[in-house]
Amino acid sequence: MLYAGIDIGSLTGKAVIMKDDDLISSSIIQVKRNPVLTSELVYTDALSKTGFTPDEIDYCVGTGYGRERIPYINKSLSEISCHGRGAFFLNNAIRSIIDVGGQDCKVISIDEYGELVDFRMNEKCAAGTGRYLEIMADLLGLALPELGAISLKSKTPISLSSECSIYAQSEVLNYISRKIKKADIAAGINHAMAQRVHKMTEKINLQPKFTITGGVAKNVGVVKALERLMKVEFQSLSIDSQLIGALGAAIFAKSYW
Amino acid sequence: MICGIDVGSILIKAIVLDEKNSNDIVLQEIGKSIGNPEESVTTLINNIRKKLRLKKRDLQIAFTGRNCENLTMNPKIAELNCLAEGIHTSSDHNRIIVDIGGFTNKIIKIDETGRIMDYLMNNICSSGSGVFISLICKSLGIDIMEIDTYAFKSEHPHPISSQCSIFAETEVIYLMNEGKQIEDIVAGACKSITGRLIPLILKIGREINQVLMLTGGLAKSEFIKQDLMEQLHIEVKNPSIDPIFTCAYGCARSLQNTSKEEI
């Protein structure tokens, strides 16, 4: 049997194709003009690596912020459930998932069956989301993936006092104009980001083990800072952290078929 | 001469008064505060002295504003006091000041002597302040000075659902792609500003039935002014001086008062 999970986020579109219990193909693309186009392109890309056609897919579940606009899915589900399910599938010891996406941040608690227990979500404020890091990387003239690695070189990180991305942006500009090292600024940015996510994790009861998913999980600076703040160690997952929502959707597809 | 410099989050505003000539405004200057305020302020002061051919000791300066904290220069006067003094000394019988700044909004209630009785300020989040509109204008590719021209043409203002300035910036691109009219988006953005201000104004000035003084960068927008008037059923005015210089003006006047006291 063939199943597909499609996750249309604010900045990227993700697709996962599963054959029975195995992930056989996936794709991550930047969002296009509209969710419809993104969802079609990412699906075609993932399928092209398998040789299957859309008609051969038995069931397809959509998730993410653009899920209602995906034309070809059989069902849509919230990304909260999908992230929980995807992470649990990869490691069934996981009870807490921190997903930091392009424009939101979710803290999810699941039980020993992978069912949702509680969650918190911030989609109102850019601080504590991938968008914050994107803005800051841009100010520093760095590509987003460089922000994590460079911060590890810092010995004297700066500290940012503002929460608001706009205020923090002006603080960072001030540090740049004072010729402070990029590594120190990057470390301060990653720490501020982790602090913000940490605050959200304190709002619900989270049990070990923990994992972090979404694009921001690729920033080693934020991950390390958050581990220090939460005093936990994150379990690493066997697939790309951005695919967990789509994977969860594909697993739901199997259960709905 | 006496000079007040308001080092705001986005702009630096300087005003020079001639204290020997009934406090006439001799000069108004604007600079950018983003990046290194210390440098920008120094340049601005040098320009002022050059333009007015003033020796260092002939220009007394005081500083205020959100970005003046890190300046090495002194003296500094609290921003709220400067706003209060600016309105008190430039306009009669006004008790509520609504300042739409670059990064923050402030509502101040003063008594008839200009003393601050109450105030509200949001300095945690930039939503609903000048930068909110300025980012939206940037996305729409229009000049912030044009907001009235667009907003008044709108028949169906389209609400901006994002509170966050950063998210609003991308939301309007999406709205444009959806075929929404620029004028409706601009009017909606202005209404976001008034929508954030009104609850704060009501909190402070519920019982006050007087003219509301609008100051700050967005105070010149007739659309915002009219929208406030319609929703609050109260008269909204600008001070007699340029509203963006209110705080700088108040800063100069406060400096003058302290100098007098010292003498």
Interface residues (C-beta under 8 A of the other chain):
Chain A: R33 N34 Q103 K124 C125 A126 R131 Y132 I135 E163 C164 S165 I166 Y167 S170 L173 N174 I176 S177 R178
Chain B: S9 I34 G35 N36 P37 E39 N67 N70 F103 I124 C125 S126 V131 S162 Q163 C164 S165 I166 F167 N177
